[in-house]
Amino acid sequence: MSKPVKELIRKNIEAKFVGVTSLAVVGFAGLDAVSTNRIRGRLLEKDIRLSVVKNSIARQAFKAVGLDVACDLLDGPCAIAYGGDNVVTIVRELLDIAKESPSLTVKAALLEGEPFTQDRIDELSKFPTREEAISRLVSCALSPGSKLAGCLIGPSGKLASILKTIEERGEAGGGDGDGAEEAA
C-alpha cells in the first residue's frame, strides 16, 4: 500500500474515532464473510460499528486522537468495535455473539481510558451500564425517604383507624353517652 493511500486511511480512521473514549478489540480469525456480515448487521442494530484496519495504521490514528492506551491492545488480526451506548453494552453484545460464533473473541476493551485485557472482559461485562447505574443511584437516594414517609404515615394511619372505630361505636351505642345518666 502506498504512503498516500495509508495517509488517507489513517485520516479516515482518525475522523471515526474523534470523541471515542471507549472501544473493544475483537478477534475474528476463522470467520467467513457471510458470518462477518451477519455480525456487523446485528451490531449495527445497536448502533455499534465494527472496523477492520491494519494495526500500524490504527495505532497512528489512536495516537492522533488521544487514545494512546488503546495502542497496546492491538495484537494480531483484529477489528475495533465502538459506538453504541457504552463499551459495557458492546462487550455484552459481542459475548452473546461469541456464544453463537466461537471464532469471534473479545480480545480487550478500553473503558474511559482504563484498559481491560482478555482475562478481565467477563468482569467488564458485569459492570452496570450508565442507565443501570443511574437507576441504582436514584433507588438508593429515594429509599430512605420512602422509609421515613412510611414511618410517619404508619402511626397516623393506625390512630385514624382507632378514632374511626371509636366514632362508629359511639354512633351505634345511641349517641354520646347521655343515655346512661338519664337511666340513673
Buried (B, 14 or more C-beta within 10 A) or exposed (E): EEEEEBEEBBEBBBEBBEEBBBBBBBBBEEBEEEBBEBBBEBBEEEEBBBBEBBBEBBBBBBEBBBBEEBBEBBEEBBBBBBBBBBBBBBBBBBBEBBEEBEEBBBBBBBBEEEBBBBEEBEEBBEBEBEEEEEEEEEEEEEEEEEEEEEEEEEEEEEEEEEEEEEEEEEEEEEEEEEEEEEEE
